[in-house]
């Protein structure tokens, strides 16, 4: 089977509010695709040439543009970016907040199967077109909407608040204060990391342990059960692009030293939150399918957690990052607080998690997040992450979830041995 | 630099309050919040908290009044004076601070343009080395620019330490500037804004204020049109800045700093802008919740409804920008020869030239002009503006063609030799102003 390499990519500045700029999805995609191709060393002429030979395809990750910008048929929309995309195979992939990973998965599969040599993956979402409560209701479609979202104010913060409750219920020996403290520290860590990322949404924002650990105030109101605004990722506009390619294309162009996708995992847990929780009763893990996706990725890569140097995880809420720490294998299940307290996951720790700032710090344009994670791992492994570069990043792992950890996508990226 | 305790003097003003918030949050410092009356200071505390959206800093804020100045200053590692922009007021405060401050403390003024050297002389000789200009922009939480001014007395190692503290602890974009009237950001920004005001007077028969704003709006690389910006800042502040520059500098753009007669009149009548209810613009609120935007008509002296001007070149530019076709937008600007398009382009070209000129005179590098305009004004910075136009035109040729008068007064070749790629992305600053949904 063909190996899948990452040629490069780009993301938009997640601080931008495209609605305020008076720009729509055409503008967003034109900028992101042009920047992504340029960073990968491709021109629109290269795209045309590859297309004439039917060697290139595009994969669009987006959750719910039908609601946010009244637009479907997103694969075809790339033809609005540049005539180079006329005739080029392109389709949209959707798995809620894991849409970006679903697009990567499809793209990587086509290269692995030796059907295309170059795959352009574009993840995007414009979320600031509507006020946050309406947007929150749109996002409710990532759950079982009729049962868990409809008519409920901000369904997702509530569901991830319940995940926090379930964590405490599953691990009765876990002290509540210790747990909430770990969640506050996870928030602070993501905000602090975002300060080093010049494209992070919150790079100018203030967050401190005092602020994050004092929930229920005017500036840190509770948004879902015991979780405050500080535990919550952002409403973000943005796009991320990565270009994947085959070994033969790499050789043809004389590129070298490009990171490779070493393994992946993809598992789907029960959609309904209650069923998901009932399903974990025979597992030591709160999210057994998330854990399984990590195990699958390790197995496919022939690697273990010890081999990983950096992680990008899905901190849509602090409670999801917390659960992901044991799923990665960084701690025993139920002991995730240890990774926080020991600074294991800190920027300068042994196993840094979210040096980019993650979804809380860097931002979460939902359909873009999976692509953005892979782009950040690519940057880390290539040593081009600038101020947020971590030490000795040879291999990295990402977890991108959709819904309440319903869709679980894991990828391992690393330098070629 | 270890700053644990700070005194902010003049905390009830907008800048004083916002800066106290910056020290208490990012700086994690205990902040003595000093104002004329204890009650006013106490009422300001919630505003400080909201300026950084963090209740957690409330415990770091200690209200104090002027009678406690010496006591607070005597306990502080850093003293920040943010009082009225009046040399007599600032002199008196500097003298009191100089007598009370600890020998190892650092003192700074937030003055937006008075002589830092003159204020340094109010300090005892041995403390002058510890005094700096620390000029931030409003609101500092979203505009991170900080202009740092040293004087002939300044301790250079201490300046470097302070710069590092402002950049890495307070997360400011620190730009070192010379002790020159209004420093760099306001020098460039108010050259543009005041000349726009002069053009409003010159083109008063075409509509005046709203006419000029309509052709220099967000589609030209800024969030807010220039005269709306003046209205937001206040004509009193605008006047103080341009008068200071006009009286104390002399460059090729000297006459563009003269405040037009009608604006002097408005300022004298207390019609300062948004903060006083009316100025260049007036928003009328009706009981039923409706609002009506009106503008001062220079010809009649009355407020009238803002005119929704439609200029074909601007309309096309906005359309292109909304779809991300930047080059087409700039091509339209360069190729259109209507009066409005020519005024618009001439302003953008003059902005580039004056920025290059001012950066040499007031800054220490050409990038400093980019930093001040991007992070202090949220305008497309000059090097990025050059890059945007250079994608569709020969900019030096365009300048020679459109601005022959200025070309006779400056050494254009020398100025343009400093041009380099910008660190800022011009696309972010050009906004269509269109509703997209």
Interface residues (C-beta under 8 A of the other chain):
Chain A: X13 X16 X18 X19 X20 X21 X22 X23 X24 X26 X27 X28 X29 X30 X31 X69 X70 X129 X195 X204 X205 X206 X207 X208 X210 X211 X214 X217 X218 X219 X220
Chain B: X25 X26 X28 X49 X50 X52 X53 X54 X55 X56 X57 X141 X142 X144 X171 X218 X318 X321 X322 X323 X324 X325 X425 X427 X428 X431 X432 X433 X434 X435 X436 X437
